[in-house]
Amino acid sequence: MSRLPVLLLVMCASLVVGKIYDKCDLADELERKHGVSKEDVKKWVCIAQYESTFNTKAHNKQNSDGSQDYGLFQLNNKYWCGNTHKNECNMPCEALLDEDITDDVRCMKKIIRETEKWKGKGTGLTAWVAYVNRCKDRNLDEYMADCPNYSGISNLLPVRQVSAGDSPPRTENIQEDSEPIINSARVPIRPKVISNMHPIYIPVPMYSPYMLPRPSRFFYQRN
């Protein structure tokens, strides 16, 4: 019986405490604690939404090659973490699942550097398919509109000039559509009819014959 308390302590210590971030809280932490520039913060936050829906405990086991993805930015155990001969970030994959994203950020910066070595400066984030398909050509100021420090745009309509006797001017908050952009990091957006005068918009496929997997979940386009 004396071993039971020790066993319970070991089990409790092994439990991983994760965190689901708010978009703006993640942006603040990336800039203030981890030194990510404001422009890159927008891109990293967008990647985190579509890779893990801001959940540090996200763990994907569905890759066709048997590899797995871990954490906020879904880093793959075939190259970046774990007990494989690669493990380029020198960490156990389970370290990517807790609420401290320091090691996630460090590994992400390494992936960006390694990608730019052979694809060129400014291409580092193309290692994430979520960035290529969801963030790269998007207006990220609008995407971050609910985070005033990062949006770069005002959420107030301009004030109309009035003369004496007119009703006083007022500003109105522009309400952002509350419908989530995507329900899950790996569930495609449904086709949506904008109006009777517009065709149905079909989402761009996640894969194409012009994209070469290296490794899984990190897709590099052929030069």
TORTISE-414460 format. One record per residue (C-alpha): x, y, z. Coordinates in steps of 0.5 Angstrom, whole numbers, padded with zeros to 4 digits, always signed. Layout:
N
XYZ ...
This chain:
223
+0000+0000+0000 +0006+0005+0001 +0007+0005-0006 +0001+0007-0008 +0002+0015-0006 +0008+0015-0010 +0005+0012-0016 +0000+0017-0016 +0005+0022-0016 +0008+0020-0022 +0002+0019-0026 +0000+0026-0024 +0007+0029-0026 +0006+0025-0033 +0000+0029-0034 +0000+0035-0039 -0003+0041-0038 -0005+0044-0045 -0008+0051-0046 -0013+0053-0052 -0011+0060-0054 -0015+0066-0055 -0013+0069-0062 -0011+0076-0059 -0008+0073-0053 -0003+0069-0057 -0001+0075-0061 +0001+0079-0055 +0005+0073-0052 +0008+0071-0059 +0011+0079-0059 +0012+0081-0052 +0015+0074-0049 +0018+0071-0056 +0020+0077-0060 +0016+0075-0066 +0015+0081-0070 +0008+0084-0071 +0008+0082-0078 +0010+0075-0077 +0005+0075-0071 -0001+0075-0076 +0002+0070-0080 +0003+0065-0074 -0003+0066-0071 -0007+0065-0077 -0003+0058-0078 -0004+0056-0071 -0012+0057-0072 -0012+0053-0078 -0007+0047-0076 -0009+0046-0069 -0015+0051-0067 -0011+0055-0062 -0010+0048-0058 -0003+0046-0055 -0006+0039-0054 -0008+0038-0061 -0005+0031-0063 -0006+0029-0070 -0005+0021-0071 -0008+0021-0078 -0002+0022-0083 -0002+0017-0089 +0006+0015-0087 +0004+0014-0080 +0008+0020-0077 +0004+0024-0072 +0003+0032-0071 +0004+0035-0064 +0002+0042-0061 +0000+0049-0063 +0003+0049-0070 +0003+0041-0071 +0010+0040-0072 +0012+0033-0075 +0015+0027-0071 +0018+0025-0077 +0023+0030-0077 +0023+0035-0072 +0021+0032-0065 +0021+0025-0062 +0026+0019-0062 +0027+0019-0069 +0034+0020-0072 +0032+0026-0075 +0029+0030-0069 +0032+0037-0071 +0029+0041-0065 +0032+0036-0060 +0026+0035-0056 +0021+0030-0054 +0014+0031-0058 +0010+0031-0052 +0014+0037-0050 +0010+0041-0055 +0003+0039-0052 +0004+0043-0046 +0002+0050-0044 +0009+0053-0045 +0010+0054-0052 +0017+0057-0051 +0020+0050-0055 +0014+0050-0060 +0017+0057-0062 +0024+0055-0062 +0023+0049-0066 +0018+0053-0071 +0024+0059-0072 +0029+0053-0074 +0024+0050-0079 +0023+0057-0082 +0031+0058-0082 +0032+0051-0085 +0026+0052-0091 +0029+0059-0093 +0036+0055-0094 +0034+0052-0100 +0028+0056-0102 +0030+0063-0101 +0029+0068-0096 +0022+0070-0094 +0019+0063-0096 +0020+0060-0089 +0012+0059-0087 +0011+0056-0094 +0013+0049-0090 +0006+0050-0087 +0000+0048-0092 -0004+0052-0087 +0000+0058-0089 +0000+0057-0096 -0008+0055-0097 -0011+0059-0091 -0006+0065-0090 -0001+0067-0095 -0006+0071-0100 -0011+0073-0094 -0011+0080-0092 -0009+0079-0085 -0010+0086-0082 -0018+0084-0083 -0017+0077-0080 -0014+0081-0074 -0019+0086-0074 -0021+0084-0067 -0014+0085-0064 -0013+0092-0064 -0006+0092-0063 -0005+0088-0069 -0010+0090-0074 -0008+0096-0077 -0015+0098-0079 -0020+0102-0075 -0027+0098-0073 -0030+0105-0073 -0034+0108-0079 -0032+0115-0081 -0035+0121-0077 -0040+0125-0082 -0039+0132-0082 -0046+0136-0079 -0048+0143-0079 -0052+0146-0073 -0059+0144-0072 -0057+0137-0075 -0057+0131-0071 -0050+0130-0067 -0046+0125-0071 -0044+0118-0068 -0040+0112-0070 -0042+0105-0070 -0038+0099-0069 -0037+0094-0075 -0039+0088-0072 -0035+0082-0075 -0039+0076-0077 -0039+0071-0071 -0039+0065-0075 -0032+0061-0075 -0028+0061-0081 -0027+0054-0080 -0029+0048-0075 -0023+0044-0075 -0016+0045-0077 -0017+0039-0082 -0025+0040-0084 -0025+0043-0091 -0030+0049-0091 -0036+0048-0094 -0038+0051-0101 -0042+0057-0100 -0047+0061-0104 -0046+0068-0103 -0053+0070-0107 -0057+0068-0113 -0053+0072-0117 -0046+0069-0115 -0044+0062-0117 -0042+0057-0111 -0035+0058-0109 -0031+0051-0108 -0025+0051-0103 -0018+0050-0106 -0016+0043-0105 -0011+0042-0100 -0006+0037-0104 -0004+0038-0112 +0001+0034-0116 +0005+0040-0116 +0006+0040-0108 +0012+0035-0106 +0011+0033-0098 +0017+0033-0094 +0016+0031-0089 +0008+0030-0088 +0004+0036-0086 +0010+0040-0088 +0009+0041-0096 +0014+0044-0100 +0013+0047-0107 +0018+0044-0113 +0022+0050-0115 
